[in-house]
Amino acid sequence: MATWDDVRRIALDLPEASERSSREGAQEWRVKDKLFAWERPLRRADLEALGDAAPDGPVLAVRVPDLGVKEALVADDGDVCFTTPHFDGYAAILIRLERIAVPELRELIIESWLDRAPKRLAAAYLEASR
């Protein structure tokens, strides 16, 4: 349901967010040079680990505040959010863009941005959003 255009629009609407391409050509979104969301094509090891459950469509990765949040998101919405062994011990989730509604995507990207943004910038954003 969501597209890369939705990701780009949501991410770049956030204060001091920027977009650039990685060395591999994947899109990345950063706040003050801290990565908060990125295009994450599945690699051979990911495909082997996921087997038939591997998505065919586009995959977005976003940072989450901690491993507890990651586990909760994957458990509560496993049709949309997933992980691979590559991300074991890392506070990030993978999102099937074709299965996520734009409002939910917006919430996850904003939470990721808040986690990575400098505290003053995040506080100012939250204050302005009230």
N, CA, C and O atoms as a DFTB+ gen file, in Angstrom:
520 C
 N C O
     1  1       0.813      -1.202       0.000
     2  2       0.000       0.000       0.000
     3  2       0.854       1.263       0.000
     4  3       0.483       2.255      -0.628
     5  1       1.991       1.245       0.694
     6  2       2.876       2.408       0.708
     7  2       3.910       2.273      -0.410
     8  3       4.161       1.180      -0.917
     9  1       4.491       3.391      -0.773
    10  2       5.481       3.417      -1.849
    11  2       6.731       4.148      -1.375
    12  3       6.754       4.743      -0.298
    13  1       7.767       4.090      -2.203
    14  2       8.981       4.851      -1.882
    15  2       8.691       6.346      -1.875
    16  3       9.313       7.092      -1.118
    17  1       7.763       6.790      -2.699
    18  2       7.383       8.213      -2.676
    19  2       6.784       8.595      -1.329
    20  3       7.039       9.691      -0.830
    21  1       5.986       7.702      -0.731
    22  2       5.439       7.963       0.607
    23  2       6.562       8.055       1.636
    24  3       6.576       8.956       2.474
    25  1       7.505       7.109       1.563
    26  2       8.642       7.124       2.497
    27  2       9.395       8.442       2.371
    28  3       9.678       9.107       3.367
    29  1       9.710       8.804       1.154
    30  2      10.474      10.035       0.891
    31  2       9.734      11.264       1.423
    32  3      10.335      12.109       2.086
    33  1       8.453      11.364       1.139
    34  2       7.657      12.513       1.581
    35  2       7.617      12.598       3.108
    36  3       7.845      13.664       3.679
    37  1       7.330      11.487       3.758
    38  2       7.238      11.462       5.222
    39  2       8.585      11.810       5.836
    40  3       8.663      12.656       6.727
    41  1       9.642      11.164       5.368
    42  2      10.977      11.376       5.947
    43  2      11.458      12.811       5.753
    44  3      11.979      13.424       6.684
    45  1      11.287      13.343       4.552
    46  2      11.812      14.679       4.278
    47  2      10.950      15.795       4.850
    48  3      11.374      16.951       4.867
    49  1       9.742      15.470       5.321
    50  2       8.922      16.455       6.034
    51  2       9.425      16.675       7.457
    52  3       9.020      17.636       8.112
    53  1      10.285      15.814       7.933
    54  2      10.806      15.929       9.298
    55  2      11.972      16.921       9.333
    56  3      12.755      16.998       8.385
    57  1      12.084      17.677      10.424
    58  2      13.135      18.702      10.514
    59  2      14.543      18.117      10.333
    60  3      14.894      17.088      10.909
    61  1      15.320      18.805       9.524
    62  2      16.728      18.503       9.273
    63  2      16.974      17.097       8.740
    64  3      18.072      16.559       8.881
    65  1      15.958      16.507       8.130
    66  2      16.130      15.201       7.493
    67  2      16.717      15.401       6.102
    68  3      16.444      16.394       5.427
    69  1      17.518      14.449       5.698
    70  2      18.113      14.503       4.372
    71  2      18.065      13.113       3.747
    72  3      17.920      12.103       4.435
    73  1      18.190      13.095       2.438
    74  2      18.176      11.841       1.688
    75  2      19.461      11.745       0.889
    76  3      19.950      12.735       0.346
    77  1      19.996      10.543       0.825
    78  2      21.152      10.305      -0.038
    79  2      21.189       8.846      -0.428
    80  3      20.454       8.023       0.118
    81  1      22.033       8.540      -1.357
    82  2      22.202       7.159      -1.805
    83  2      23.398       6.541      -1.103
    84  3      24.418       7.194      -0.884
    85  1      23.251       5.271      -0.755
    86  2      24.370       4.539      -0.161
    87  2      25.375       4.187      -1.259
    88  3      25.137       4.461      -2.435
    89  1      26.473       3.593      -0.876
    90  2      27.466       3.163      -1.868
    91  2      26.875       2.144      -2.833
    92  3      27.294       2.055      -3.987
    93  1      25.878       1.360      -2.345
    94  2      25.240       0.354      -3.188
    95  2      24.098       0.931      -4.023
    96  3      23.504       0.217      -4.830
    97  1      23.784       2.216      -3.838
    98  2      22.724       2.851      -4.614
    99  2      21.353       2.832      -3.949
   100  3      20.370       3.270      -4.547
   101  1      21.276       2.331      -2.726
   102  2      20.003       2.320      -1.996
   103  2      19.783       3.688      -1.350
   104  3      20.735       4.371      -0.972
   105  1      18.518       4.070      -1.231
   106  2      18.193       5.361      -0.617
   107  2      18.272       5.265       0.901
   108  3      17.907       4.251       1.495
   109  1      18.755       6.344       1.517
   110  2      18.875       6.448       2.970
   111  2      18.335       7.795       3.406
   112  3      18.475       8.793       2.700
   113  1      17.714       7.813       4.583
   114  2      17.232       9.053       5.166
   115  2      17.903       9.227       6.512
   116  3      17.940       8.309       7.331
   117  1      18.438      10.435       6.729
   118  2      19.229      10.728       7.921
   119  2      18.756      12.014       8.575
   120  3      18.161      12.882       7.935
   121  1      19.036      12.111       9.865
   122  2      18.858      13.354      10.603
   123  2      20.202      13.656      11.252
   124  3      20.721      12.860      12.035
   125  1      20.760      14.818      10.918
   126  2      22.081      15.187      11.439
   127  2      23.089      14.061      11.224
   128  3      23.882      13.750      12.112
   129  1      23.053      13.465      10.060
   130  2      23.939      12.391       9.619
   131  2      23.739      11.067      10.364
   132  3      24.563      10.160      10.246
   133  1      22.648      10.953      11.130
   134  2      22.323       9.678      11.772
   135  2      21.220       8.989      10.974
   136  3      20.142       9.547      10.765
   137  1      21.505       7.793      10.543
   138  2      20.579       7.011       9.737
   139  2      19.335       6.653      10.544
   140  3      19.437       6.132      11.655
   141  1      18.142       6.939       9.974
   142  2      16.911       6.532      10.657
   143  2      16.015       5.659       9.784
   144  3      15.155       4.960      10.318
   145  1      16.179       5.673       8.487
   146  2      15.402       4.806       7.597
   147  2      16.217       4.582       6.327
   148  3      16.945       5.465       5.873
   149  1      16.080       3.376       5.764
   150  2      16.842       3.098       4.555
   151  2      16.218       1.952       3.767
   152  3      15.577       1.055       4.315
   153  1      16.434       2.024       2.463
   154  2      16.022       0.954       1.563
   155  2      16.912      -0.251       1.855
   156  3      18.136      -0.130       1.891
   157  1      16.295      -1.412       2.063
   158  2      17.091      -2.583       2.459
   159  2      16.736      -3.805       1.607
   160  3      15.951      -4.652       2.032
   161  1      17.309      -3.893       0.413
   162  2      17.073      -5.098      -0.391
   163  2      17.557      -6.335       0.378
   164  3      18.562      -6.283       1.087
   165  1      16.838      -7.425       0.227
   166  2      17.231      -8.649       0.909
   167  2      18.434      -9.267       0.211
   168  3      18.508      -9.310      -1.017
   169  1      19.358      -9.737       1.007
   170  2      20.569     -10.367       0.486
   171  2      20.386     -11.884       0.467
   172  3      19.393     -12.402       0.978
   173  1      21.333     -12.579      -0.115
   174  2      21.243     -14.034      -0.230
   175  2      21.025     -14.687       1.137
   176  3      20.163     -15.556       1.266
   177  1      21.776     -14.295       2.144
   178  2      21.626     -14.882       3.483
   179  2      20.236     -14.598       4.068
   180  3      19.659     -15.443       4.753
   181  1      19.708     -13.404       3.790
   182  2      18.349     -13.075       4.252
   183  2      17.329     -14.000       3.605
   184  3      16.453     -14.546       4.275
   185  1      17.454     -14.168       2.288
   186  2      16.516     -15.017       1.544
   187  2      16.579     -16.460       2.028
   188  3      15.550     -17.124       2.150
   189  1      17.780     -16.941       2.303
   190  2      17.933     -18.305       2.811
   191  2      17.301     -18.439       4.190
   192  3      16.631     -19.433       4.471
   193  1      17.508     -17.447       5.052
   194  2      16.955     -17.500       6.412
   195  2      15.434     -17.409       6.412
   196  3      14.768     -18.069       7.210
   197  1      14.884     -16.590       5.517
   198  2      13.435     -16.393       5.476
   199  2      12.702     -17.477       4.695
   200  3      11.527     -17.736       4.954
   201  1      13.367     -18.099       3.761
   202  2      12.742     -19.142       2.949
   203  2      11.541     -18.617       2.196
   204  3      11.600     -17.557       1.572
   205  1      10.447     -19.364       2.255
   206  2       9.230     -18.985       1.533
   207  2       8.585     -17.719       2.089
   208  3       7.767     -17.096       1.413
   209  1       8.941     -17.335       3.303
   210  2       8.372     -16.130       3.918
   211  2       9.031     -14.844       3.412
   212  3       8.582     -13.749       3.748
   213  1      10.079     -14.964       2.617
   214  2      10.779     -13.780       2.100
   215  2       9.859     -12.965       1.203
   216  3       9.246     -13.510       0.285
   217  1       9.755     -11.663       1.460
   218  2       8.897     -10.829       0.606
   219  2       9.520     -10.617      -0.773
   220  3      10.740     -10.616      -0.935
   221  1       8.645     -10.440      -1.755
   222  2       9.092     -10.162      -3.121
   223  2       9.247      -8.668      -3.365
   224  3      10.039      -8.245      -4.207
   225  1       8.481      -7.873      -2.620
   226  2       8.431      -6.442      -2.870
   227  2       9.486      -5.652      -2.125
   228  3      10.399      -6.217      -1.524
   229  1       9.347      -4.334      -2.173
   230  2      10.324      -3.437      -1.551
   231  2      10.323      -3.553      -0.029
   232  3       9.284      -3.764       0.597
   233  1      11.520      -3.407       0.550
   234  2      11.701      -3.512       1.997
   235  2      12.375      -2.248       2.507
   236  3      13.406      -1.820       1.988
   237  1      11.775      -1.663       3.529
   238  2      12.323      -0.496       4.220
   239  2      12.810      -0.934       5.586
   240  3      12.136      -1.714       6.258
   241  1      13.956      -0.452       6.008
   242  2      14.451      -0.676       7.368
   243  2      14.329       0.636       8.135
   244  3      14.582       1.711       7.592
   245  1      13.941       0.537       9.394
   246  2      13.899       1.712      10.268
   247  2      14.470       1.341      11.625
   248  3      14.341       0.210      12.094
   249  1      15.103       2.326      12.237
   250  2      15.587       2.146      13.603
   251  2      14.409       2.187      14.555
   252  3      13.419       2.873      14.304
   253  1      14.521       1.451      15.647
   254  2      13.547       1.493      16.733
   255  2      14.312       1.772      18.019
   256  3      15.523       1.561      18.073
   257  1      13.616       2.250      19.067
   258  2      14.328       2.652      20.285
   259  2      15.131       1.549      20.973
   260  3      16.212       1.807      21.503
   261  1      14.607       0.324      20.967
   262  2      15.330      -0.758      21.641
   263  2      14.828      -2.109      21.144
   264  3      13.879      -2.189      20.364
   265  1      15.482      -3.161      21.612
   266  2      15.132      -4.502      21.154
   267  2      13.738      -4.924      21.607
   268  3      13.088      -5.715      20.924
   269  1      13.268      -4.419      22.735
   270  2      11.917      -4.727      23.188
   271  2      10.870      -4.225      22.222
   272  3       9.905      -4.926      21.921
   273  1      11.061      -3.003      21.732
   274  2      10.142      -2.433      20.739
   275  2      10.193      -3.263      19.462
   276  3       9.160      -3.560      18.862
   277  1      11.387      -3.628      19.058
   278  2      11.553      -4.456      17.856
   279  2      10.773      -5.756      17.991
   280  3      10.003      -6.122      17.103
   281  1      10.976      -6.454      19.109
   282  2      10.296      -7.731      19.324
   283  2       8.780      -7.564      19.334
   284  3       8.055      -8.394      18.784
   285  1       8.305      -6.495      19.957
   286  2       6.863      -6.247      20.023
   287  2       6.285      -5.986      18.631
   288  3       5.227      -6.519      18.294
   289  1       6.958      -5.185      17.835
   290  2       6.465      -4.878      16.488
   291  2       6.414      -6.133      15.615
   292  3       5.441      -6.357      14.896
   293  1       7.451      -6.934      15.684
   294  2       7.495      -8.156      14.882
   295  2       6.422      -9.134      15.355
   296  3       5.787      -9.796      14.534
   297  1       6.213      -9.232      16.670
   298  2       5.203     -10.155      17.212
   299  2       3.785      -9.670      16.918
   300  3       2.913     -10.471      16.581
   301  1       3.553      -8.368      17.044
   302  2       2.202      -7.819      16.883
   303  2       1.773      -7.655      15.432
   304  3       0.586      -7.754      15.121
   305  1       2.716      -7.407      14.555
   306  2       2.363      -7.124      13.163
   307  2       3.338      -7.825      12.215
   308  3       3.927      -7.196      11.335
   309  1       3.498      -9.126      12.407
   310  2       4.456      -9.910      11.628
   311  2       4.170      -9.970      10.144
   312  3       5.042     -10.345       9.360
   313  1       2.964      -9.609       9.744
   314  2       2.637      -9.577       8.319
   315  2       3.304      -8.380       7.639
   316  3       3.544      -8.392       6.431
   317  1       3.599      -7.348       8.433
   318  2       4.194      -6.116       7.907
   319  2       5.651      -5.982       8.338
   320  3       6.522      -5.696       7.516
   321  1       5.912      -6.188       9.625
   322  2       7.245      -6.004      10.195
   323  2       7.926      -7.352      10.381
   324  3       7.303      -8.317      10.823
   325  1       9.204      -7.409      10.042
   326  2       9.947      -8.650      10.204
   327  2      11.416      -8.326      10.437
   328  3      11.818      -7.162      10.414
   329  1      12.200      -9.355      10.660
   330  2      13.626      -9.183      10.851
   331  2      14.338     -10.385      10.235
   332  3      13.704     -11.351       9.811
   333  1      15.638     -10.307      10.194
   334  2      16.458     -11.410       9.706
   335  2      17.602     -11.604      10.699
   336  3      17.852     -10.727      11.526
   337  1      18.292     -12.728      10.629
   338  2      19.425     -12.932      11.537
   339  2      20.488     -11.822      11.434
   340  3      21.196     -11.556      12.405
   341  1      20.600     -11.188      10.287
   342  2      21.555     -10.083      10.129
   343  2      21.306      -8.976      11.149
   344  3      22.239      -8.297      11.576
   345  1      20.049      -8.798      11.537
   346  2      19.674      -7.735      12.465
   347  2      19.550      -8.209      13.909
   348  3      19.067      -7.458      14.756
   349  1      19.970      -9.429      14.212
   350  2      19.939      -9.909      15.596
   351  2      20.771      -8.979      16.474
   352  3      21.914      -8.660      16.148
   353  1      20.193      -8.553      17.578
   354  2      20.897      -7.673      18.509
   355  2      20.942      -6.223      18.078
   356  3      21.581      -5.410      18.746
   357  1      20.287      -5.872      16.989
   358  2      20.295      -4.510      16.445
   359  2      18.872      -3.974      16.479
   360  3      17.943      -4.638      16.018
   361  1      18.701      -2.792      17.017
   362  2      17.371      -2.194      17.185
   363  2      16.871      -1.583      15.876
   364  3      16.878      -0.366      15.688
   365  1      16.442      -2.462      14.989
   366  2      15.877      -2.046      13.700
   367  2      14.912      -3.126      13.233
   368  3      15.068      -4.303      13.556
   369  1      13.924      -2.707      12.473
   370  2      12.984      -3.657      11.877
   371  2      12.952      -3.453      10.371
   372  3      13.343      -2.407       9.853
   373  1      12.481      -4.474       9.693
   374  2      12.267      -4.422       8.255
   375  2      10.769      -4.348       8.013
   376  3       9.987      -4.986       8.718
   377  1      10.372      -3.572       7.020
   378  2       8.959      -3.334       6.737
   379  2       8.659      -3.690       5.289
   380  3       9.353      -3.254       4.371
   381  1       7.615      -4.489       5.099
   382  2       7.130      -4.795       3.754
   383  2       6.286      -3.603       3.291
   384  3       5.145      -3.442       3.725
   385  1       6.837      -2.790       2.429
   386  2       6.125      -1.575       1.997
   387  2       4.774      -1.885       1.373
   388  3       3.823      -1.124       1.553
   389  1       4.673      -2.974       0.653
   390  2       3.421      -3.301      -0.027
   391  2       2.293      -3.668       0.932
   392  3       1.129      -3.729       0.534
   393  1       2.641      -3.915       2.205
   394  2       1.622      -4.359       3.167
   395  2       1.332      -3.344       4.264
   396  3       0.488      -3.603       5.122
   397  1       1.990      -2.220       4.263
   398  2       1.792      -1.254       5.337
   399  2       0.943      -0.080       4.850
   400  3       1.121       0.424       3.741
   401  1       0.030       0.333       5.697
   402  2      -0.774       1.517       5.399
   403  2       0.072       2.759       5.647
   404  3       0.938       2.765       6.522
   405  1      -0.178       3.796       4.882
   406  2       0.621       5.023       4.994
   407  2       0.589       5.621       6.401
   408  3       1.643       6.043       6.878
   409  1      -0.559       5.684       7.103
   410  2      -0.530       6.227       8.468
   411  2       0.386       5.432       9.425
   412  3       1.064       6.020      10.267
   413  1       0.396       4.116       9.290
   414  2       1.270       3.290      10.124
   415  2       2.733       3.515       9.749
   416  3       3.600       3.586      10.619
   417  1       2.999       3.625       8.451
   418  2       4.351       3.909       7.981
   419  2       4.827       5.239       8.550
   420  3       5.955       5.354       9.030
   421  1       3.962       6.232       8.491
   422  2       4.303       7.559       9.019
   423  2       4.685       7.467      10.494
   424  3       5.679       8.055      10.919
   425  1       3.911       6.742      11.257
   426  2       4.189       6.592      12.688
   427  2       5.559       5.942      12.924
   428  3       6.322       6.397      13.776
   429  1       5.870       4.882      12.174
   430  2       7.150       4.195      12.346
   431  2       8.326       5.069      11.928
   432  3       9.363       5.063      12.591
   433  1       8.182       5.817      10.844
   434  2       9.271       6.696      10.405
   435  2       9.483       7.822      11.404
   436  3      10.623       8.152      11.730
   437  1       8.406       8.413      11.892
   438  2       8.543       9.491      12.877
   439  2       9.197       8.969      14.148
   440  3      10.083       9.624      14.697
   441  1       8.777       7.806      14.621
   442  2       9.390       7.223      15.828
   443  2      10.875       6.959      15.600
   444  3      11.691       7.178      16.495
   445  1      11.218       6.496      14.426
   446  2      12.625       6.256      14.099
   447  2      13.407       7.568      14.093
   448  3      14.507       7.651      14.639
   449  1      12.824       8.587      13.470
   450  2      13.468       9.907      13.437
   451  2      13.662      10.438      14.861
   452  3      14.735      10.942      15.194
   453  1      12.626      10.327      15.699
   454  2      12.713      10.798      17.087
   455  2      13.823      10.085      17.851
   456  3      14.500      10.689      18.684
   457  1      14.005       8.803      17.565
   458  2      15.042       8.021      18.237
   459  2      16.443       8.472      17.841
   460  3      17.369       8.386      18.648
   461  1      16.610       8.947      16.621
   462  2      17.939       9.291      16.103
   463  2      18.247      10.787      16.133
   464  3      19.413      11.178      16.083
   465  1      17.226      11.615      16.213
   466  2      17.434      13.065      16.200
   467  2      18.073      13.536      17.507
   468  3      17.882      12.910      18.550
   469  1      18.826      14.627      17.457
   470  2      19.327      15.212      18.699
   471  2      18.147      15.540      19.633
   472  3      17.060      15.894      19.175
   473  1      18.379      15.418      20.920
   474  2      17.291      15.581      21.901
   475  2      16.570      16.912      21.777
   476  3      15.342      16.955      21.854
   477  1      17.295      17.980      21.590
   478  2      16.651      19.305      21.481
   479  2      15.782      19.404      20.227
   480  3      14.687      19.966      20.267
   481  1      16.265      18.869      19.138
   482  2      15.506      18.883      17.890
   483  2      14.238      18.043      18.037
   484  3      13.161      18.458      17.610
   485  1      14.371      16.863      18.642
   486  2      13.209      15.995      18.850
   487  2      12.199      16.664      19.786
   488  3      10.994      16.611      19.538
   489  1      12.684      17.290      20.854
   490  2      11.786      17.972      21.794
   491  2      11.049      19.126      21.105
   492  3       9.853      19.319      21.324
   493  1      11.753      19.878      20.287
   494  2      11.124      20.995      19.563
   495  2      10.069      20.477      18.598
   496  3       9.008      21.086      18.458
   497  1      10.344      19.371      17.936
   498  2       9.386      18.773      17.024
   499  2       8.126      18.332      17.777
   500  3       7.006      18.594      17.338
   501  1       8.321      17.671      18.894
   502  2       7.175      17.197      19.688
   503  2       6.358      18.363      20.215
   504  3       5.129      18.300      20.231
   505  1       7.019      19.417      20.641
   506  2       6.323      20.600      21.145
   507  2       5.499      21.253      20.027
   508  3       4.357      21.653      20.251
   509  1       6.065      21.357      18.852
   510  2       5.368      21.965      17.711
   511  2       4.226      21.081      17.214
   512  3       3.290      21.575      16.585
   513  1       4.295      19.788      17.489
   514  2       3.268      18.853      17.014
   515  2       2.050      18.773      17.914
   516  3       1.059      18.133      17.561
   517  1       2.110      19.404      19.055
   518  2       0.973      19.344      19.996
   519  2      -0.221      20.060      19.493
   520  3      -1.249      20.097      20.170
